[in-house]
Amino acid sequence: MRESEPVDRDRLGVITGALLLALALSRFLQMPARPLNLARLGLDVVLSVSSGALIAGIVAGMAVAGMISLIYSHPRARQEPVDHSIMYTIVPTLWACALAFALPQLENPVLWAAALLVGGLVFALALTLEYAAIERQPKRSLTWQWAYMACVHLTALAVLIVIYAQRAPSIIASLLAGLAATLLATRFYWSNAGRLTEAAVYGSIVGILMAQMAWAINYWRLSNLQGGLLLFVCFYVLAGLIQQHRLYRLSRQVLVEYGLAALLTALLALLAIT
Protein backbone atom coordinates (compact mmCIF):
# COMPACT_ATOMS: atom_id res chain seq x y z
CA MET A 1 0.00 0.00 0.00
CA ARG A 2 1.25 3.48 -0.79
CA GLU A 3 0.81 6.88 0.75
CA SER A 4 -0.95 7.85 -2.50
CA GLU A 5 -3.77 5.33 -1.92
CA PRO A 6 -6.60 7.12 -3.77
CA VAL A 7 -9.42 8.55 -1.74
CA ASP A 8 -12.99 7.55 -2.57
CA ARG A 9 -14.00 10.57 -4.66
CA ASP A 10 -17.71 9.83 -4.40
CA ARG A 11 -17.54 9.76 -0.61
CA LEU A 12 -15.33 12.87 -0.58
CA GLY A 13 -17.78 14.70 -2.83
CA VAL A 14 -20.77 13.80 -0.67
CA ILE A 15 -19.03 14.96 2.53
CA THR A 16 -17.87 18.24 0.99
CA GLY A 17 -21.21 18.86 -0.71
CA ALA A 18 -23.16 18.29 2.50
CA LEU A 19 -20.93 20.74 4.36
CA LEU A 20 -21.30 23.39 1.65
CA LEU A 21 -25.07 22.91 1.64
CA ALA A 22 -25.22 23.46 5.40
CA LEU A 23 -23.10 26.60 5.10
CA ALA A 24 -25.19 27.88 2.19
CA LEU A 25 -28.46 27.37 4.08
CA SER A 26 -27.02 29.20 7.06
CA ARG A 27 -27.12 32.42 5.01
CA PHE A 28 -30.91 32.29 5.26
CA LEU A 29 -31.03 31.27 8.91
CA GLN A 30 -31.72 34.14 11.24
CA MET A 31 -31.70 33.55 14.97
CA PRO A 32 -31.53 36.25 17.62
CA ALA A 33 -28.45 36.08 19.81
CA ARG A 34 -29.08 34.68 23.28
CA PRO A 35 -26.99 35.49 26.35
CA LEU A 36 -25.12 32.69 28.09
CA ASN A 37 -24.14 33.53 31.66
CA LEU A 38 -21.03 31.75 32.92
CA ALA A 39 -21.49 32.80 36.55
CA ARG A 40 -22.09 29.19 37.60
CA LEU A 41 -18.60 28.37 36.35
CA GLY A 42 -17.12 31.10 38.51
CA LEU A 43 -16.65 33.52 35.60
CA ASP A 44 -18.18 36.97 35.54
CA VAL A 45 -18.72 36.69 31.79
CA VAL A 46 -21.83 36.73 29.60
CA LEU A 47 -21.46 35.24 26.12
CA SER A 48 -23.73 35.92 23.18
CA VAL A 49 -24.74 32.70 21.42
CA SER A 50 -25.66 33.50 17.82
CA SER A 51 -26.77 31.54 14.79
CA GLY A 52 -23.12 31.44 13.71
CA ALA A 53 -22.22 29.46 16.82
CA LEU A 54 -25.11 27.07 16.14
CA ILE A 55 -24.04 26.51 12.54
CA ALA A 56 -20.41 26.09 13.65
CA GLY A 57 -21.49 23.30 15.99
CA ILE A 58 -23.42 21.59 13.23
CA VAL A 59 -20.67 21.76 10.61
CA ALA A 60 -18.09 20.68 13.20
CA GLY A 61 -20.09 17.51 13.79
CA MET A 62 -20.41 16.99 10.04
CA ALA A 63 -16.66 17.44 9.53
CA VAL A 64 -15.80 14.94 12.29
CA ALA A 65 -18.31 12.38 11.00
CA GLY A 66 -17.10 12.85 7.43
CA MET A 67 -13.43 12.36 8.31
CA ILE A 68 -14.18 9.32 10.44
CA SER A 69 -16.13 7.89 7.51
CA LEU A 70 -13.10 8.37 5.25
CA ILE A 71 -10.82 6.79 7.85
CA TYR A 72 -12.90 3.61 7.98
CA SER A 73 -12.99 3.44 4.18
CA HIS A 74 -9.19 3.32 4.06
CA PRO A 75 -7.65 -0.10 3.28
CA ARG A 76 -5.52 0.09 6.43
CA ALA A 77 -8.65 0.32 8.60
CA ARG A 78 -9.80 -3.03 7.17
CA GLN A 79 -6.58 -4.69 8.31
CA GLU A 80 -5.90 -3.09 11.69
CA PRO A 81 -7.34 -0.41 14.01
CA VAL A 82 -6.30 3.15 13.17
CA ASP A 83 -4.74 4.64 16.28
CA HIS A 84 -5.79 8.10 17.49
CA SER A 85 -8.31 8.50 14.67
CA ILE A 86 -9.70 11.69 16.26
CA MET A 87 -6.41 13.45 15.44
CA TYR A 88 -7.21 13.30 11.74
CA THR A 89 -10.35 15.38 12.29
CA ILE A 90 -8.67 18.46 13.82
CA VAL A 91 -7.75 20.45 10.71
CA PRO A 92 -10.96 19.81 8.70
CA THR A 93 -13.14 20.55 11.75
CA LEU A 94 -11.43 23.83 12.67
CA TRP A 95 -11.53 24.96 9.03
CA ALA A 96 -15.26 24.21 8.83
CA CYS A 97 -15.90 26.17 12.06
CA ALA A 98 -13.92 29.14 10.73
CA LEU A 99 -16.05 29.13 7.56
CA ALA A 100 -19.25 29.03 9.61
CA PHE A 101 -18.29 32.21 11.45
CA ALA A 102 -16.61 34.04 8.54
CA LEU A 103 -19.15 33.59 5.74
CA PRO A 104 -22.02 35.51 7.41
CA GLN A 105 -19.74 38.56 7.61
CA LEU A 106 -19.61 38.80 3.79
CA GLU A 107 -22.61 40.82 2.63
CA ASN A 108 -21.62 40.91 -1.05
CA PRO A 109 -23.19 37.79 -2.63
CA VAL A 110 -20.38 37.41 -5.17
CA LEU A 111 -17.68 37.48 -2.50
CA TRP A 112 -19.77 35.16 -0.34
CA ALA A 113 -20.14 32.63 -3.16
CA ALA A 114 -16.43 32.83 -4.00
CA ALA A 115 -15.46 32.36 -0.35
CA LEU A 116 -17.85 29.39 -0.06
CA LEU A 117 -16.34 27.76 -3.15
CA VAL A 118 -12.74 28.31 -2.06
CA GLY A 119 -13.58 27.18 1.45
CA GLY A 120 -15.09 23.97 0.08
CA LEU A 121 -11.97 23.28 -2.00
CA VAL A 122 -9.69 23.77 1.00
CA PHE A 123 -11.95 21.52 3.09
CA ALA A 124 -11.74 18.79 0.44
CA LEU A 125 -7.95 19.24 0.30
CA ALA A 126 -7.71 18.87 4.08
CA LEU A 127 -9.75 15.66 3.97
CA THR A 128 -7.57 14.30 1.16
CA LEU A 129 -4.33 15.09 2.98
CA GLU A 130 -5.59 13.51 6.19
CA TYR A 131 -6.69 10.43 4.25
CA ALA A 132 -3.19 10.12 2.77
CA ALA A 133 -1.68 10.43 6.26
CA ILE A 134 -3.53 7.34 7.51
CA GLU A 135 -1.13 4.97 5.78
CA ARG A 136 1.99 4.21 7.82
CA GLN A 137 5.07 5.68 6.16
CA PRO A 138 8.60 6.06 7.57
CA LYS A 139 8.83 9.40 5.79
CA ARG A 140 6.19 11.45 4.01
CA SER A 141 6.72 12.78 0.52
CA LEU A 142 7.96 16.35 0.23
CA THR A 143 4.82 17.35 -1.68
CA TRP A 144 2.57 16.06 1.10
CA GLN A 145 4.66 17.78 3.79
CA TRP A 146 4.51 21.19 2.11
CA ALA A 147 0.81 20.85 1.26
CA TYR A 148 -0.07 19.79 4.79
CA MET A 149 2.01 22.56 6.36
CA ALA A 150 0.24 25.11 4.15
CA CYS A 151 -3.16 23.66 5.08
CA VAL A 152 -2.42 23.78 8.82
CA HIS A 153 -1.17 27.36 8.68
CA LEU A 154 -4.06 28.51 6.50
CA THR A 155 -6.47 26.97 9.01
CA ALA A 156 -4.63 28.68 11.86
CA LEU A 157 -4.88 32.03 10.08
CA ALA A 158 -8.63 31.68 9.46
CA VAL A 159 -9.39 30.47 12.99
CA LEU A 160 -7.35 33.18 14.72
CA ILE A 161 -8.92 35.95 12.63
CA VAL A 162 -12.38 34.60 13.50
CA ILE A 163 -11.50 34.40 17.22
CA TYR A 164 -10.20 37.97 17.30
CA ALA A 165 -13.20 39.23 15.31
CA GLN A 166 -15.61 37.99 17.98
CA ARG A 167 -14.31 40.69 20.37
CA ALA A 168 -14.92 38.30 23.25
CA PRO A 169 -13.66 38.99 26.78
CA SER A 170 -9.90 38.45 27.08
CA ILE A 171 -10.24 35.28 29.15
CA ILE A 172 -12.50 33.67 26.51
CA ALA A 173 -10.42 34.89 23.56
CA SER A 174 -7.19 33.63 25.13
CA LEU A 175 -8.70 30.24 25.97
CA LEU A 176 -10.03 29.81 22.42
CA ALA A 177 -6.78 30.92 20.80
CA GLY A 178 -4.76 28.69 23.11
CA LEU A 179 -6.99 25.68 22.47
CA ALA A 180 -6.93 26.15 18.69
CA ALA A 181 -3.14 26.61 18.69
CA THR A 182 -2.67 23.52 20.87
CA LEU A 183 -4.78 21.34 18.59
CA LEU A 184 -3.19 22.56 15.35
CA ALA A 185 0.38 22.45 16.65
CA THR A 186 -0.12 18.99 18.13
CA ARG A 187 -1.54 17.69 14.86
CA PHE A 188 1.27 19.29 12.87
CA TYR A 189 3.99 17.85 15.11
CA TRP A 190 2.31 14.44 15.18
CA SER A 191 2.38 14.31 11.37
CA ASN A 192 6.17 13.99 11.45
CA ALA A 193 6.89 12.89 15.03
CA GLY A 194 4.97 9.63 15.15
CA ARG A 195 4.60 9.82 18.94
CA LEU A 196 1.46 11.55 20.12
CA THR A 197 2.78 12.18 23.63
CA GLU A 198 5.77 14.16 22.38
CA ALA A 199 3.61 16.07 19.90
CA ALA A 200 1.06 16.89 22.62
CA VAL A 201 3.75 18.25 24.96
CA TYR A 202 5.18 20.59 22.34
CA GLY A 203 1.71 21.51 21.12
CA SER A 204 0.66 22.42 24.66
CA ILE A 205 3.67 24.72 24.98
CA VAL A 206 2.58 26.54 21.82
CA GLY A 207 -0.99 26.73 23.11
CA ILE A 208 -0.04 28.16 26.51
CA LEU A 209 2.16 30.82 24.95
CA MET A 210 -0.52 31.65 22.38
CA ALA A 211 -3.12 32.07 25.11
CA GLN A 212 -0.88 34.62 26.82
CA MET A 213 -0.30 36.44 23.53
CA ALA A 214 -4.03 36.51 22.77
CA TRP A 215 -4.80 37.90 26.23
CA ALA A 216 -2.51 40.87 25.62
CA ILE A 217 -3.41 41.45 21.96
CA ASN A 218 -7.12 41.40 22.76
CA TYR A 219 -6.69 44.75 24.54
CA TRP A 220 -5.15 46.42 21.47
CA ARG A 221 -7.35 48.48 19.18
CA LEU A 222 -6.74 46.66 15.92
CA SER A 223 -8.95 45.73 13.02
CA ASN A 224 -10.14 42.14 12.79
CA LEU A 225 -7.64 41.38 10.04
CA GLN A 226 -4.71 43.04 11.79
CA GLY A 227 -5.43 41.35 15.12
CA GLY A 228 -5.85 37.97 13.48
CA LEU A 229 -2.66 38.39 11.43
CA LEU A 230 -0.72 39.34 14.54
CA LEU A 231 -1.98 36.25 16.36
CA PHE A 232 -1.15 34.12 13.33
CA VAL A 233 2.43 35.40 13.17
CA CYS A 234 2.80 34.57 16.87
CA PHE A 235 1.62 31.05 16.07
CA TYR A 236 3.92 30.82 13.05
CA VAL A 237 6.97 31.91 15.04
CA LEU A 238 6.27 29.77 18.10
CA ALA A 239 5.33 26.63 16.17
CA GLY A 240 8.19 27.11 13.72
CA LEU A 241 10.88 27.61 16.34
CA ILE A 242 9.74 24.60 18.36
CA GLN A 243 9.61 22.52 15.18
CA GLN A 244 13.17 23.53 14.29
CA HIS A 245 14.25 22.64 17.84
CA ARG A 246 12.60 19.23 17.55
CA LEU A 247 14.45 18.56 14.29
CA TYR A 248 17.76 19.85 15.71
CA ARG A 249 17.88 22.58 13.06
CA LEU A 250 17.71 25.60 15.34
CA SER A 251 20.50 27.89 14.14
CA ARG A 252 21.33 31.58 14.09
CA GLN A 253 19.92 31.91 10.58
CA VAL A 254 16.62 30.37 11.64
CA LEU A 255 16.40 32.65 14.69
CA VAL A 256 17.04 35.71 12.52
CA GLU A 257 14.37 34.64 10.02
CA TYR A 258 11.67 34.15 12.63
CA GLY A 259 12.83 37.17 14.64
CA LEU A 260 12.52 39.49 11.65
CA ALA A 261 9.04 38.14 10.87
CA ALA A 262 7.93 38.77 14.45
CA LEU A 263 9.54 42.24 14.60
CA LEU A 264 8.02 43.48 11.34
CA THR A 265 4.55 42.30 12.33
CA ALA A 266 4.84 43.81 15.80
CA LEU A 267 5.83 47.17 14.29
CA LEU A 268 2.87 47.00 11.91
CA ALA A 269 0.53 46.31 14.82
CA LEU A 270 1.96 49.14 16.92
CA LEU A 271 1.57 51.61 14.07
CA ALA A 272 -2.04 50.51 13.64
CA ILE A 273 -3.02 51.23 17.25
CA THR A 274 -5.21 54.28 17.61
RODO-2510 file (C-alpha; in nm, 4 decimals, decimal comma):
residues 274
     n   res          X          Y          Z
     1     m     0,0000     0,0000     0,0000
     2     r     0,1250     0,3482    -0,0788
     3     e     0,0812     0,6876     0,0748
     4     s    -0,0947     0,7852    -0,2495
     5     e    -0,3768     0,5334    -0,1921
     6     p    -0,6596     0,7123    -0,3772
     7     v    -0,9425     0,8546    -0,1738
     8     d    -1,2992     0,7555    -0,2569
     9     r    -1,3999     1,0571    -0,4663
    10     d    -1,7712     0,9834    -0,4402
    11     r    -1,7539     0,9758    -0,0610
    12     l    -1,5334     1,2867    -0,0575
    13     g    -1,7776     1,4700    -0,2829
    14     v    -2,0771     1,3795    -0,0668
    15     i    -1,9034     1,4959     0,2527
    16     t    -1,7866     1,8235     0,0991
    17     g    -2,1207     1,8859    -0,0706
    18     a    -2,3159     1,8286     0,2505
    19     l    -2,0931     2,0739     0,4364
    20     l    -2,1302     2,3391     0,1651
    21     l    -2,5071     2,2909     0,1641
    22     a    -2,5222     2,3461     0,5401
    23     l    -2,3095     2,6600     0,5098
    24     a    -2,5194     2,7879     0,2190
    25     l    -2,8458     2,7369     0,4079
    26     s    -2,7021     2,9203     0,7064
    27     r    -2,7121     3,2420     0,5014
    28     f    -3,0910     3,2294     0,5260
    29     l    -3,1033     3,1267     0,8910
    30     q    -3,1721     3,4144     1,1242
    31     m    -3,1703     3,3545     1,4971
    32     p    -3,1526     3,6254     1,7616
    33     a    -2,8454     3,6079     1,9810
    34     r    -2,9082     3,4682     2,3279
    35     p    -2,6990     3,5488     2,6351
    36     l    -2,5119     3,2686     2,8094
    37     n    -2,4144     3,3532     3,1663
    38     l    -2,1031     3,1747     3,2919
    39     a    -2,1493     3,2805     3,6548
    40     r    -2,2088     2,9195     3,7597
    41     l    -1,8598     2,8374     3,6350
    42     g    -1,7115     3,1103     3,8510
    43     l    -1,6652     3,3516     3,5604
    44     d    -1,8179     3,6974     3,5543
    45     v    -1,8719     3,6686     3,1791
    46     v    -2,1826     3,6727     2,9603
    47     l    -2,1462     3,5242     2,6124
    48     s    -2,3725     3,5921     2,3184
    49     v    -2,4740     3,2697     2,1424
    50     s    -2,5655     3,3498     1,7821
    51     s    -2,6773     3,1539     1,4790
    52     g    -2,3121     3,1442     1,3708
    53     a    -2,2225     2,9457     1,6820
    54     l    -2,5111     2,7074     1,6141
    55     i    -2,4036     2,6512     1,2537
    56     a    -2,0411     2,6089     1,3652
    57     g    -2,1487     2,3300     1,5993
    58     i    -2,3420     2,1591     1,3230
    59     v    -2,0670     2,1758     1,0611
    60     a    -1,8086     2,0681     1,3203
    61     g    -2,0090     1,7510     1,3787
    62     m    -2,0410     1,6989     1,0044
    63     a    -1,6660     1,7436     0,9527
    64     v    -1,5801     1,4945     1,2286
    65     a    -1,8306     1,2381     1,1001
    66     g    -1,7103     1,2847     0,7429
    67     m    -1,3430     1,2364     0,8306
    68     i    -1,4182     0,9319     1,0443
    69     s    -1,6127     0,7889     0,7513
    70     l    -1,3100     0,8371     0,5253
    71     i    -1,0822     0,6787     0,7851
    72     y    -1,2903     0,3611     0,7979
    73     s    -1,2994     0,3442     0,4180
    74     h    -0,9186     0,3322     0,4056
    75     p    -0,7649    -0,0104     0,3278
    76     r    -0,5518     0,0088     0,6428
    77     a    -0,8655     0,0318     0,8600
    78     r    -0,9800    -0,3035     0,7172
    79     q    -0,6581    -0,4694     0,8315
    80     e    -0,5904    -0,3092     1,1692
    81     p    -0,7337    -0,0408     1,4007
    82     v    -0,6302     0,3153     1,3166
    83     d    -0,4738     0,4639     1,6282
    84     h    -0,5787     0,8097     1,7494
    85     s    -0,8308     0,8502     1,4673
    86     i    -0,9696     1,1689     1,6260
    87     m    -0,6409     1,3453     1,5440
    88     y    -0,7212     1,3298     1,1739
    89     t    -1,0355     1,5376     1,2292
    90     i    -0,8670     1,8457     1,3819
    91     v    -0,7753     2,0448     1,0708
    92     p    -1,0962     1,9815     0,8697
    93     t    -1,3143     2,0554     1,1746
    94     l    -1,1428     2,3829     1,2665
    95     w    -1,1528     2,4957     0,9032
    96     a    -1,5262     2,4207     0,8835
    97     c    -1,5896     2,6165     1,2056
    98     a    -1,3925     2,9138     1,0727
    99     l    -1,6047     2,9133     0,7563
   100     a    -1,9252     2,9027     0,9608
   101     f    -1,8288     3,2213     1,1449
   102     a    -1,6606     3,4038     0,8544
   103     l    -1,9147     3,3588     0,5737
   104     p    -2,2020     3,5506     0,7406
   105     q    -1,9739     3,8557     0,7609
   106     l    -1,9614     3,8800     0,3789
   107     e    -2,2611     4,0820     0,2630
   108     n    -2,1619     4,0912    -0,1049
   109     p    -2,3191     3,7789    -0,2632
   110     v    -2,0377     3,7412    -0,5174
   111     l    -1,7676     3,7483    -0,2499
   112     w    -1,9772     3,5164    -0,0342
   113     a    -2,0142     3,2629    -0,3164
   114     a    -1,6427     3,2828    -0,4002
   115     a    -1,5464     3,2355    -0,0352
   116     l    -1,7850     2,9395    -0,0056
   117     l    -1,6343     2,7760    -0,3154
   118     v    -1,2739     2,8308    -0,2059
   119     g    -1,3584     2,7176     0,1453
   120     g    -1,5085     2,3970     0,0080
   121     l    -1,1974     2,3285    -0,2005
   122     v    -0,9695     2,3772     0,1004
   123     f    -1,1948     2,1525     0,3088
   124     a    -1,1744     1,8793     0,0437
   125     l    -0,7954     1,9243     0,0297
   126     a    -0,7710     1,8870     0,4084
   127     l    -0,9746     1,5658     0,3971
   128     t    -0,7574     1,4298     0,1162
   129     l    -0,4326     1,5091     0,2975
   130     e    -0,5593     1,3515     0,6188
   131     y    -0,6687     1,0428     0,4252
   132     a    -0,3187     1,0120     0,2770
   133     a    -0,1684     1,0431     0,6262
   134     i    -0,3527     0,7337     0,7511
   135     e    -0,1126     0,4967     0,5776
   136     r     0,1988     0,4209     0,7825
   137     q     0,5071     0,5675     0,6156
   138     p     0,8604     0,6057     0,7567
   139     k     0,8830     0,9399     0,5791
   140     r     0,6192     1,1454     0,4008
   141     s     0,6724     1,2784     0,0520
   142     l     0,7957     1,6355     0,0233
   143     t     0,4817     1,7345    -0,1680
   144     w     0,2573     1,6056     0,1102
   145     q     0,4655     1,7777     0,3786
   146     w     0,4509     2,1189     0,2111
   147     a     0,0807     2,0847     0,1258
   148     y    -0,0065     1,9790     0,4795
   149     m     0,2011     2,2557     0,6362
   150     a     0,0241     2,5109     0,4148
   151     c    -0,3160     2,3660     0,5078
   152     v    -0,2422     2,3776     0,8820
   153     h    -0,1166     2,7361     0,8677
   154     l    -0,4063     2,8508     0,6497
   155     t    -0,6467     2,6971     0,9011
   156     a    -0,4627     2,8684     1,1865
   157     l    -0,4884     3,2034     1,0077
   158     a    -0,8627     3,1676     0,9461
   159     v    -0,9392     3,0465     1,2988
   160     l    -0,7348     3,3179     1,4721
   161     i    -0,8917     3,5951     1,2628
   162     v    -1,2377     3,4603     1,3503
   163     i    -1,1505     3,4403     1,7217
   164     y    -1,0202     3,7970     1,7305
   165     a    -1,3198     3,9227     1,5306
   166     q    -1,5607     3,7990     1,7979
   167     r    -1,4315     4,0689     2,0370
   168     a    -1,4919     3,8295     2,3245
   169     p    -1,3660     3,8991     2,6785
   170     s    -0,9903     3,8447     2,7082
   171     i    -1,0243     3,5284     2,9147
   172     i    -1,2500     3,3675     2,6511
   173     a    -1,0416     3,4888     2,3559
   174     s    -0,7188     3,3635     2,5130
   175     l    -0,8702     3,0242     2,5966
   176     l    -1,0033     2,9807     2,2420
   177     a    -0,6778     3,0917     2,0798
   178     g    -0,4759     2,8688     2,3112
   179     l    -0,6992     2,5684     2,2467
   180     a    -0,6927     2,6148     1,8685
   181     a    -0,3140     2,6611     1,8688
   182     t    -0,2665     2,3522     2,0866
   183     l    -0,4780     2,1338     1,8592
   184     l    -0,3193     2,2562     1,5352
   185     a     0,0380     2,2446     1,6652
   186     t    -0,0120     1,8987     1,8133
   187     r    -0,1545     1,7692     1,4860
   188     f     0,1274     1,9294     1,2867
   189     y     0,3987     1,7847     1,5115
   190     w     0,2314     1,4435     1,5183
   191     s     0,2377     1,4309     1,1373
   192     n     0,6170     1,3987     1,1445
   193     a     0,6889     1,2892     1,5031
   194     g     0,4969     0,9629     1,5146
   195     r     0,4604     0,9816     1,8938
   196     l     0,1463     1,1545     2,0122
   197     t     0,2778     1,2177     2,3632
   198     e     0,5766     1,4158     2,2383
   199     a     0,3611     1,6069     1,9900
   200     a     0,1057     1,6894     2,2624
   201     v     0,3748     1,8249     2,4964
   202     y     0,5178     2,0589     2,2343
   203     g     0,1709     2,1507     2,1120
   204     s     0,0657     2,2419     2,4656
   205     i     0,3669     2,4716     2,4981
   206     v     0,2582     2,6538     2,1817
   207     g    -0,0991     2,6732     2,3111
   208     i    -0,0039     2,8162     2,6513
   209     l     0,2163     3,0823     2,4946
   210     m    -0,0515     3,1654     2,2376
   211     a    -0,3116     3,2074     2,5111
   212     q    -0,0882     3,4623     2,6824
   213     m    -0,0297     3,6441     2,3528
   214     a    -0,4028     3,6507     2,2768
   215     w    -0,4801     3,7898     2,6234
   216     a    -0,2515     4,0870     2,5615
   217     i    -0,3410     4,1449     2,1956
   218     n    -0,7123     4,1405     2,2763
   219     y    -0,6691     4,4750     2,4541
   220     w    -0,5152     4,6423     2,1468
   221     r    -0,7351     4,8481     1,9176
   222     l    -0,6738     4,6659     1,5924
   223     s    -0,8954     4,5733     1,3021
   224     n    -1,0135     4,2137     1,2792
   225     l    -0,7643     4,1378     1,0035
   226     q    -0,4708     4,3044     1,1788
   227     g    -0,5428     4,1353     1,5116
   228     g    -0,5847     3,7974     1,3475
   229     l    -0,2663     3,8386     1,1434
   230     l    -0,0719     3,9344     1,4536
   231     l    -0,1977     3,6250     1,6356
   232     f    -0,1145     3,4125     1,3325
   233     v     0,2434     3,5401     1,3170
   234     c     0,2800     3,4572     1,6870
   235     f     0,1617     3,1048     1,6071
   236     y     0,3923     3,0823     1,3050
   237     v     0,6972     3,1914     1,5036
   238     l     0,6268     2,9768     1,8101
   239     a     0,5331     2,6634     1,6167
   240     g     0,8189     2,7114     1,3721
   241     l     1,0885     2,7612     1,6343
   242     i     0,9735     2,4596     1,8359
   243     q     0,9615     2,2521     1,5183
   244     q     1,3173     2,3529     1,4295
   245     h     1,4248     2,2641     1,7836
   246     r     1,2597     1,9230     1,7553
   247     l     1,4448     1,8560     1,4294
   248     y     1,7764     1,9846     1,5713
   249     r     1,7880     2,2584     1,3061
   250     l     1,7711     2,5599     1,5339
   251     s     2,0495     2,7893     1,4139
   252     r     2,1333     3,1576     1,4090
   253     q     1,9921     3,1906     1,0579
   254     v     1,6618     3,0374     1,1644
   255     l     1,6402     3,2652     1,4692
   256     v     1,7045     3,5710     1,2519
   257     e     1,4372     3,4640     1,0023
   258     y     1,1675     3,4150     1,2628
   259     g     1,2830     3,7170     1,4638
   260     l     1,2523     3,9494     1,1648
   261     a     0,9040     3,8144     1,0866
   262     a     0,7931     3,8767     1,4455
   263     l     0,9541     4,2236     1,4602
   264     l     0,8021     4,3482     1,1344
   265     t     0,4553     4,2296     1,2332
   266     a     0,4840     4,3811     1,5798
   267     l     0,5833     4,7167     1,4295
   268     l     0,2874     4,6996     1,1907
   269     a     0,0532     4,6306     1,4820
   270     l     0,1963     4,9139     1,6922
   271     l     0,1573     5,1613     1,4066
   272     a    -0,2043     5,0509     1,3642
   273     i    -0,3020     5,1227     1,7249
   274     t    -0,5206     5,4283     1,7605
***
